[in-house]
Amino acid sequence: MTEAQRAYEAKRAAKAGLSLERWLERKDKAAAGEHEAGAAKTRPSATAADKKAKPGFFARLLEKAQKPL
Protein backbone atom coordinates (compact mmCIF):
# COMPACT_ATOMS: atom_id res chain seq x y z
CA MET A 1 0.00 0.00 0.00
CA THR A 2 1.42 3.37 -0.98
CA GLU A 3 1.75 6.25 1.45
CA ALA A 4 -1.14 8.06 -0.21
CA GLN A 5 -3.41 5.03 0.11
CA ARG A 6 -2.33 4.54 3.71
CA ALA A 7 -3.09 8.20 4.50
CA TYR A 8 -6.50 7.93 2.86
CA GLU A 9 -7.38 4.77 4.79
CA ALA A 10 -6.10 6.35 8.02
CA LYS A 11 -8.41 9.32 7.43
CA ARG A 12 -11.38 7.00 6.86
CA ALA A 13 -10.47 4.98 9.97
CA ALA A 14 -10.28 8.13 12.08
CA LYS A 15 -13.67 9.23 10.77
CA ALA A 16 -15.12 5.85 11.82
CA GLY A 17 -13.38 6.05 15.20
CA LEU A 18 -11.14 3.04 14.64
CA SER A 19 -7.42 2.43 14.46
CA LEU A 20 -5.92 1.91 11.02
CA GLU A 21 -5.21 -1.77 11.69
CA ARG A 22 -8.73 -2.41 12.94
CA TRP A 23 -10.18 -0.52 9.96
CA LEU A 24 -8.17 -2.61 7.48
CA GLU A 25 -9.19 -5.86 9.20
CA ARG A 26 -12.84 -4.87 9.00
CA LYS A 27 -12.45 -3.87 5.36
CA ASP A 28 -10.82 -7.22 4.49
CA LYS A 29 -13.60 -9.15 6.24
CA ALA A 30 -16.25 -7.17 4.36
CA ALA A 31 -14.51 -7.83 1.04
CA ALA A 32 -14.29 -11.55 1.80
CA GLY A 33 -17.98 -11.62 2.71
CA GLU A 34 -18.93 -9.93 -0.55
CA HIS A 35 -16.80 -12.42 -2.46
CA GLU A 36 -18.64 -15.34 -0.81
CA ALA A 37 -22.03 -13.75 -1.46
CA GLY A 38 -21.14 -13.13 -5.10
CA ALA A 39 -20.06 -16.75 -5.55
CA ALA A 40 -23.36 -17.96 -4.11
CA LYS A 41 -25.36 -15.78 -6.52
CA THR A 42 -23.56 -17.06 -9.62
CA ARG A 43 -24.55 -20.67 -9.03
CA PRO A 44 -27.61 -21.56 -11.11
CA SER A 45 -30.62 -22.64 -9.13
CA ALA A 46 -32.49 -25.85 -9.95
CA THR A 47 -35.83 -24.05 -10.24
CA ALA A 48 -34.51 -21.59 -12.83
CA ALA A 49 -33.16 -24.43 -14.97
CA ASP A 50 -36.47 -26.32 -14.78
CA LYS A 51 -38.57 -23.43 -16.05
CA LYS A 52 -39.04 -23.26 -19.78
CA ALA A 53 -38.40 -19.77 -21.05
CA LYS A 54 -40.82 -18.15 -23.46
CA PRO A 55 -39.18 -17.57 -26.84
CA GLY A 56 -38.20 -14.00 -27.61
CA PHE A 57 -39.90 -11.64 -30.01
CA PHE A 58 -37.75 -12.45 -33.03
CA ALA A 59 -37.89 -16.20 -32.38
CA ARG A 60 -41.68 -16.06 -32.36
CA LEU A 61 -41.69 -13.87 -35.48
CA LEU A 62 -39.46 -16.32 -37.36
CA GLU A 63 -41.61 -19.22 -36.23
CA LYS A 64 -44.72 -17.50 -37.62
CA ALA A 65 -42.92 -16.68 -40.87
CA GLN A 66 -42.05 -20.33 -41.45
CA LYS A 67 -45.62 -21.56 -41.03
CA PRO A 68 -47.55 -22.08 -44.28
CA LEU A 69 -50.40 -19.71 -45.10
N, C-alpha and C positions, 0 to 999 in steps of 0.2 A: 504494500500500500504506500503510495507516495505521500509526501508531507502535506500536500494540498488536500488529498482525500482524508488523511488522518485528522487534519484540522476541521474539515467539514463534518466528519463523523463526531468529533469531540464537541462541536457546537450543537449538533443535534442531540447528543447524549446529555449535555448540560441543560438543554431546553426541556428534556424529559425527566431531569433530576436523577440521572444515573451516571455511574462512572463509565469511562470509555470501554473498558473491558466488558463490563456487564452489558452495555449497549450492543457491542459486537456479538456477544454470545446470544442475546435475545434476537438479534437480526439474523444470525445463522440458523437458529431454531425455526424462525418464521419462514425462512427460505426453504429449509428442509421440509417443513410441513406443506408448503405450497407445491413442492415437487411431488410429494406423495399424493396430494389431492389431485394434481394434474394427471398423474399416472393412473389413478383410479377412474378418472373421467374418460380416458382414451380407450379403455377396454370396452368392447361392444357388449351390450346386454343381450340376453337370450330373447327377451320379448321383442326387441327392435328387429332382430334377425328373423323372427317368426312372422312378423307382419308383412303382408304383401303390399308394396307401394303402388299407388295409382300411377299409371304412365303419364308422362309430361304432356304438355300441349302439343308439341311437334310430333311426338310419338303417336298420339291419338289422331292427329291430322294425317300423318302418313298412312296409318291403318285404314282410315276412311277412304283415302285416295286409292288404295289398292283394292278395295271392294268393288265388284262389278255393279254397274247401274242396274 
